[in-house]
Amino acid sequence: MDKKLKLWDATMLVMGSMIGSGIFIVSSDMMRNLGSGYWLIAVWIITGILTVAGAISYGELSSVFPKAGGQYTYINEIFGKMAGFLYGWGLFTVIQTGTIAAVAMAFGKFTAYLVPWLNNSDPIFQSGSFRITWVQILAIVIIMLLTYINTRGVKGGKLLQNLFTVSKILALLGLIAFGFILVKDSHWAENLSFGWKAFQDFGKEVGNDLVPAGWKEIGGITLLGGIAAAMVGSVFSSVAWENVTFMSGEIENPKKNVVKSMVFGTVAVMSLYLLVNLVYLNALDRDGIAFADKNRPAVAASEMIFGNFGTVIMAVLVMISTFGCINGLVLAGARVYQTMAKDGLFFKAAIGNNRHGVPGKSLWMQGIWASVLALSGQYGDLLDMISFVIVLFYMITVFGVIWLRIKKPDLERPYKTWLYPVTPLLYLLIGTAFCVLLIIYKPQYTWPGFLLILIGVPVYFFINRKDKEQGV
C-alpha cells in the first residue's frame, strides 16, 4: 500500500482526533466536583502527564509493530487473540463509535446555538423518555457525510483533517491570547484559592444534588473522589491520540513517524488545554465556570471576552473543532475493524478495500453503528461509560511494553520508551488510581464498561467455535 500520510499529516490526525468538544464543555462538571480553580488546573496537569506518558510508552510498540491496527495489533501480539478481540469489540461497540456519536451530538448542540429552531422544534418522535430530535438527525447526517468522504480515499480525508485541525488550533490560540488581553475584571486570584476548605465550602453551597452529603465531612479523602470524578471529563477530552496507530500501514516511515506524531501531538494539545482552562479562570468566577449555561464554560468565557458576539464566535469554533474531530475518528477507526476481519475476528465484508484503496464497508459499518448510538442523545452517559474503558485498555497496552521487555528482551526496538521503566510505571500508577477511585466513588461510571467487555467473551468463543467447525 502507498504511504499517503507524512509526519505532518500524522500529527494533525493526533491533534485533530483529540480536540473535539470536551475542552469546551467538561470544565463545568470538573469545577462542580472540585470547587477550586487550583484543583481544576491540578487535574488537567495530572491528565496531561498521564496522556504524554501513555504516548511515549506506545511509541515503543508502534516501532516494534509498525502495521495497521495499532493498539489492537499490540494487544493481540502481546497478550493473545482473545485480549485483542475484546479491545476491538470494545472499540467498535462503544469506544470509537461512542466517541464519534458523542462528538457529533456536541456538533449538533452547538449548531443549535446558531439555529435555535433545532432546539425549539418538537421532537420528531417520542415514546416515554425516548425521543428523536432534529439535533440528533443533524449529528447522524454529519457522521454519514464524513463516512462518505472517507470512503472516497485517504487523500480527501487527509486534506479535510489538516484543514480543520489547523483552523481549530489557530482559533484556540486566538481565544487564549484574547482571553488574557481583553478581560478587564480578572478572577484569577479568587479562583486559585487552595486547600480542603474551598472544596468543603463549595460542597455546602451546591448542596446534595451535585455533591453527596458524606463528602462534606471527610475532607481530603473526599477530594480524591472529586479528582477521580473530574478526571472522567479531562480524560475523555484527552483520548483518541492512539488513533494514529490504527493508520500505521498508511504512514511514511511508521517506525519513527508514529511515535513522533503521538508525542508532538499530545504535548501540544495538553498545553493548549491547560491554557484554555487558565482563560476560563481568568474570565469567569468559580460559579460562572461550575454553573455555566448548559455546561458551556467556553461560551460564557467568550461572552466575557468578546461581548454578545462571543457566543457566535464560540459556537463556530466548536463546530469546526467537532467536525474535524469526527473526521479523524472516522478515518482511523475503520482500519482496526479491517485488521480484525483479516484475523477472523470481525465481519468478513470488512476485509477488502474499495476502488479508492480504503476499507469502504468497514467505514460504513462504523458509521451506521455510531449513528445508532447517537439516537440515545445522551452525551454525558456516553462520556461516563467510555473514559473508564479507554483507560483500562490504555493500561493493558502500556503494561505490554514492560511485559514485552521481560519476555522478548532481544526483540529489535527502533525506538525505546524514554525514561523506561519510569514512564510506563508512572502511567500505570496514575491510571490505577483513577480506575480504583472511580470504582469506589462513582461505580455507575465503571460497571457499564465492565459489562460491555464481559459481553464480548461469549461473542469471542462463538466466533472461534465457528472457525473450528470450519476447520480454520
C-alpha positions in Angstrom: 0.0 0.0 0.0 1.2 3.5 -0.8 2.3 5.5 2.2 0.0 8.5 1.9 0.4 10.2 5.3 3.6 12.1 6.2 4.7 13.2 9.7 2.7 16.4 9.5 -0.4 14.6 8.5 0.0 12.0 11.3 0.5 14.8 13.9 -2.6 16.6 12.6 -4.5 13.3 13.0 -3.4 13.1 16.6 -4.3 16.7 17.4 -7.5 16.7 15.4 -8.8 13.5 17.0 -8.0 14.8 20.5 -9.5 18.3 20.2 -13.3 17.8 19.9 -16.0 19.1 22.1 -14.7 18.1 25.6 -12.4 21.1 26.2 -15.4 23.5 25.7 -17.7 21.6 28.0 -16.2 19.4 30.7 -14.7 22.1 32.9 -18.1 23.0 34.3 -18.6 19.5 35.7 -15.0 19.3 36.8 -15.4 22.6 38.8 -18.5 21.2 40.4 -16.6 18.2 41.5 -13.5 20.1 42.7 -14.7 23.6 43.9 -11.4 25.3 43.4 -9.5 26.6 40.3 -6.3 25.3 41.9 -7.6 21.7 41.8 -9.0 22.2 38.3 -5.6 23.1 37.0 -4.0 20.3 39.1 -6.4 17.7 37.5 -5.5 18.9 34.0 -1.8 18.7 34.7 -2.3 15.1 36.1 -4.2 14.2 32.9 -1.5 15.8 30.8 1.2 13.7 32.5 -0.9 10.6 32.1 -1.6 11.3 28.4 2.0 12.1 27.4 3.4 9.1 29.4 1.0 6.9 27.5 2.0 8.3 24.1 5.7 7.9 24.9 5.1 4.3 26.0 3.0 3.4 22.9 5.9 4.7 20.8 8.0 1.6 21.5 5.2 -0.7 20.5 4.5 1.3 17.3 8.1 0.8 16.3 8.0 -2.9 17.0 4.7 -3.5 15.2 4.5 -0.8 12.5 1.4 -2.0 10.8 -2.3 -1.2 10.5 -4.5 -1.9 13.5 -2.3 -0.1 16.0 -3.4 -0.7 19.6 -5.5 -3.8 18.6 -2.4 -5.3 17.0 -0.2 -4.6 20.1 -2.6 -6.3 22.4 -3.2 -9.1 20.0 0.6 -9.8 19.6 1.5 -9.5 23.2 -1.5 -10.9 25.1 -3.1 -13.2 22.6 -6.1 -13.3 20.2 -8.8 -13.1 22.9 -7.4 -10.0 24.5 -7.1 -8.4 21.1 -10.7 -9.2 20.2 -12.0 -7.8 23.5 -10.3 -4.5 22.7 -11.6 -4.5 19.2 -15.0 -5.4 20.5 -15.0 -2.5 22.9 -13.7 -0.2 20.2 -16.5 -1.0 17.8 -19.3 -1.2 20.3 -18.6 2.0 22.2 -15.1 3.4 22.4 -14.6 4.6 18.8 -18.3 4.7 17.8 -19.5 6.1 21.1 -16.9 8.9 20.9 -18.0 9.7 17.3 -21.6 9.8 18.5 -20.8 12.0 21.5 -18.8 14.5 19.5 -21.4 14.5 16.7 -24.1 15.3 19.3 -21.9 18.2 20.6 -21.7 19.5 17.0 -25.5 19.4 16.8 -25.9 21.1 20.1 -23.6 24.0 19.3 -25.1 24.3 15.8 -28.5 24.7 17.6 -26.9 27.7 19.4 -26.7 29.4 16.0 -30.0 27.9 14.7 -32.4 28.0 17.7 -35.1 26.2 15.7 -33.1 23.0 16.1 -33.6 23.1 19.8 -37.0 24.7 20.0 -38.8 22.4 17.5 -40.9 19.5 18.7 -39.3 16.0 18.7 -39.7 14.0 15.5 -40.6 11.0 17.6 -41.3 10.5 21.3 -42.2 7.4 23.3 -41.9 7.8 27.0 -38.4 9.2 27.8 -37.0 8.1 24.4 -37.2 10.7 21.7 -35.6 11.6 18.4 -34.8 15.3 17.8 -33.5 17.4 14.9 -30.2 17.8 16.7 -29.8 14.0 16.7 -30.7 13.9 13.0 -28.0 16.6 12.3 -25.5 14.5 14.2 -26.3 11.5 12.1 -26.1 13.5 8.9 -22.6 14.7 9.8 -21.4 11.1 10.7 -22.8 9.8 7.4 -21.3 12.7 5.4 -17.8 12.2 6.9 -18.0 8.5 6.4 -18.9 9.0 2.7 -16.0 11.5 2.2 -13.5 9.0 3.8 -14.8 6.2 1.5 -13.6 8.3 -1.4 -9.9 7.8 -0.5 -7.3 8.8 2.1 -6.4 12.0 0.2 -9.8 13.6 0.8 -9.9 12.6 4.5 -6.4 13.8 5.0 -6.9 17.2 3.4 -10.1 17.7 5.4 -8.3 16.7 8.6 -5.4 19.0 8.1 -7.6 22.0 7.2 -9.9 21.7 10.2 -7.1 20.8 12.7 -5.1 23.9 11.7 -8.2 26.0 11.8 -9.1 25.0 15.4 -5.5 25.3 16.6 -5.4 28.9 15.3 -8.8 29.6 16.8 -7.8 28.2 20.2 -4.6 30.3 20.2 -6.7 33.4 19.4 -9.1 32.6 22.3 -6.1 32.1 24.6 -4.5 35.4 23.6 -7.7 37.5 23.8 -8.7 35.7 27.0 -5.8 37.5 28.8 -5.7 40.7 26.8 -9.4 41.7 26.6 -10.7 40.6 30.1 -10.9 43.6 32.4 -12.0 42.0 35.6 -9.7 39.1 36.2 -11.0 36.3 38.6 -7.5 34.8 38.8 -6.7 35.2 42.5 -10.1 34.1 43.9 -10.2 31.1 41.5 -6.8 29.8 42.6 -7.8 29.6 46.3 -6.1 26.5 47.7 -7.0 23.9 50.3 -9.6 21.5 51.6 -11.7 24.4 52.9 -12.5 25.7 49.4 -13.7 22.3 48.4 -15.8 21.7 51.5 -17.3 25.2 51.4 -18.3 24.6 47.8 -19.9 21.3 48.8 -22.1 23.2 51.2 -23.0 25.8 48.6 -24.1 23.4 45.8 -25.9 21.0 48.1 -26.7 17.3 47.8 -27.8 17.4 44.2 -24.3 17.8 43.0 -22.0 16.8 45.8 -23.0 13.8 48.0 -23.7 14.8 51.7 -20.9 12.5 53.0 -18.3 14.3 51.0 -18.7 17.4 53.2 -17.4 15.7 56.3 -14.4 13.7 55.1 -12.1 16.5 53.8 -9.1 15.2 51.9 -10.4 11.7 51.2 -13.4 13.4 49.7 -11.2 15.4 47.4 -9.8 12.1 45.9 -13.3 11.2 44.8 -13.8 14.6 43.4 -10.5 14.3 41.4 -11.5 10.9 40.0 -14.9 12.2 39.0 -13.4 15.3 37.5 -10.9 13.2 35.5 -13.7 11.5 33.7 -14.1 14.8 31.8 -10.4 15.6 31.3 -9.6 12.1 30.3 -12.4 12.0 27.7 -11.1 15.3 26.3 -7.6 13.9 26.0 -8.2 10.5 24.4 -8.0 9.3 20.8 -4.3 10.2 20.3 -3.8 6.5 19.7 -5.9 6.7 16.5 -2.8 7.4 14.5 -1.5 3.9 15.4 -4.6 2.5 13.6 -3.2 4.1 10.4 0.4 2.8 10.7 0.0 0.9 7.4 -0.5 4.2 5.5 2.1 6.4 7.2 5.6 7.0 5.8 8.4 5.5 7.9 5.9 4.3 10.7 8.7 3.1 12.9 9.7 6.7 13.6 6.9 8.9 12.5 4.1 7.3 14.5 5.8 7.9 17.9 6.9 11.4 16.8 3.4 12.3 15.9 2.0 10.9 19.2 4.5 12.8 21.4 4.4 16.1 19.4 0.6 15.9 19.2 -0.2 15.1 22.9 2.3 17.6 24.3 0.8 20.4 22.0 -2.8 19.5 22.8 -2.4 19.2 26.6 -0.6 22.6 26.6 -3.5 24.1 24.7 -6.0 22.6 27.1 -4.1 23.9 30.1 -4.0 27.4 28.6 -7.8 27.4 27.7 -8.6 26.5 31.3 -6.4 29.3 32.5 -8.6 31.6 30.3 -11.7 30.2 32.0 -10.2 31.0 35.4 -9.3 34.5 34.3 -12.6 35.4 32.6 -15.1 33.7 35.0 -15.6 33.3 38.7 -15.9 29.8 40.2 -19.7 29.7 39.9 -19.5 31.1 36.4 -17.5 28.0 35.4 -19.4 25.5 37.5 -22.9 26.7 36.5 -22.3 28.0 33.0 -25.4 27.9 30.9 -26.0 24.3 29.6 -22.5 23.3 30.8 -20.7 25.6 28.3 -18.0 27.4 30.1 -16.3 28.2 26.8 -19.4 30.2 25.6 -19.6 32.0 29.0 -15.9 32.9 28.8 -16.2 34.0 25.2 -19.1 36.3 26.2 -16.9 38.0 28.8 -14.0 38.4 26.3 -15.9 39.4 23.1 -19.3 40.6 24.4 -22.6 39.3 23.0 -20.9 38.3 19.7 -18.7 35.9 21.7 -21.4 33.3 21.7 -21.4 33.1 17.9 -17.6 33.0 17.8 -17.5 30.1 20.2 -20.3 28.2 18.5 -18.5 28.4 15.2 -15.2 27.3 16.8 -16.8 24.3 18.4 -18.5 23.4 15.2 -15.1 23.5 13.4 -13.4 21.6 16.2 -16.0 18.8 16.4 -16.3 18.4 12.7 -12.5 17.9 12.4 -12.5 15.5 15.4 -15.2 13.3 14.0 -13.4 13.1 10.7 -10.2 11.9 12.4 -12.1 9.3 14.4 -13.9 8.0 11.3 -10.7 8.0 9.2 -8.8 5.9 11.7 -11.3 3.6 13.3 -12.2 1.6 10.3 -8.6 0.3 9.8 -8.9 -1.6 13.1 -12.1 -3.5 12.1 -10.4 -4.3 8.7 -7.4 -5.8 10.5 -9.7 -7.7 12.9 -11.6 -9.1 9.9 -8.3 -10.3 8.4 -7.7 -12.2 11.7 -11.1 -13.8 11.5 -12.5 -11.7 14.4 -14.9 -9.3 12.5 -17.3 -9.5 9.6 -15.6 -10.8 6.5 -17.1 -8.0 4.4 -14.7 -5.6 6.3 -11.6 -7.2 4.8 -11.5 -5.7 1.4 -10.6 -2.2 0.2 -12.9 -0.4 -2.3 -11.7 1.0 -5.6 -10.3 4.1 -3.8 -8.0 1.9 -1.8 -9.8 2.3 1.6 -11.9 -0.1 3.7 -15.2 1.2 2.5 -17.5 -1.5 4.1 -15.7 -1.2 7.4 -16.2 2.6 7.3 -20.0 2.2 6.7 -20.4 -0.4 9.5 -18.7 2.1 11.9 -20.8 5.0 10.6 -24.1 3.1 10.9 -23.4 1.9 14.5 -22.2 5.3 15.6 -25.5 6.8 14.2 -27.5 4.2 16.3 -25.6 5.3 19.4 -26.3 9.0 18.5 -30.0 8.3 18.8 -29.5 7.8 22.5 -28.8 11.6 22.6 -27.0 11.3 26.0 -23.6 12.9 25.6 -22.9 12.6 29.3 -23.9 8.9 29.6 -21.6 8.0 26.6 -18.7 10.1 28.1 -19.1 8.4 31.5 -19.1 4.9 30.0 -16.2 5.5 27.6 -13.5 7.1 29.8 -13.1 4.1 32.2 -13.0 1.5 29.5 -10.4 3.5 27.5 -8.1 4.0 30.4 -8.4 0.3 31.2 -7.2 -0.7 27.7 -4.5 2.0 27.7 -3.1 0.5 30.9 -3.2 -3.0 29.4 -1.3 -1.7 26.4 1.3 0.2 28.4 1.8 -2.8 30.6 2.5 -4.6 27.3 5.7 -2.5 27.0 7.0 -3.9 30.3 5.8 -7.4 29.5 7.5 -7.5 26.1 10.8 -6.2 27.6 10.7 -9.2 30.0 9.5 -11.9 27.6 11.5 -10.7 24.5 14.4 -8.6 25.6 16.3 -9.2 22.3 13.5 -8.0 20.1 14.5 -5.2 17.7 13.2 -1.9 19.1 13.9 1.0 16.7 12.5 3.3 19.4 12.7 2.7 23.1 10.5 4.3 25.7 12.1 7.4 27.1 13.0 7.0 30.8 11.9 3.3 30.9 10.6 1.9 33.3 9.7 5.2 35.0 7.4 6.4 32.2 5.2 3.3 31.8 5.1 2.8 35.6 4.0 6.4 36.1 1.2 5.8 33.6 0.1 2.6 35.4 0.2 4.3 38.8 -2.0 7.3 37.8 -4.3 5.1 35.7 -4.8 2.6 38.5 -5.5 5.4 41.0 -8.1 6.8 38.6 -9.8 3.5 38.0 -9.9 2.4 41.7 -11.2 5.8 42.8 -14.0 5.6 40.2 -14.9 2.1 41.3 -15.2 3.4 44.9 -16.8 6.8 44.4 -18.6 6.6 41.0 -19.4 2.9 40.3 -22.0 4.0 37.8 -19.1 5.2 35.6 -17.5 1.8 35.7 -19.9 -1.2 35.6 -21.3 -0.4 32.1 -17.8 -0.7 30.8 -17.1 -4.0 32.6 -20.4 -5.3 31.3 -19.6 -4.3 27.8 -16.3 -6.2 27.9 -17.9 -9.3 29.5 -20.5 -9.5 26.8 -17.5 -9.7 24.3 -16.3 -13.0 25.9 -19.1 -15.3 24.7 -19.0 -13.5 21.3 -15.3 -14.4 21.1 -16.0 -18.0 21.9 -18.9 -18.1 19.4 -16.7 -16.8 16.6 -13.9 -19.2 17.5 -16.3 -22.1 17.6 -17.5 -21.3 14.1 -13.8 -21.2 12.9 -13.1 -24.6 14.5 -16.2 -26.1 12.9 -15.0 -24.8 9.5 -11.5 -26.2 10.2 -9.9 -22.8 10.4 
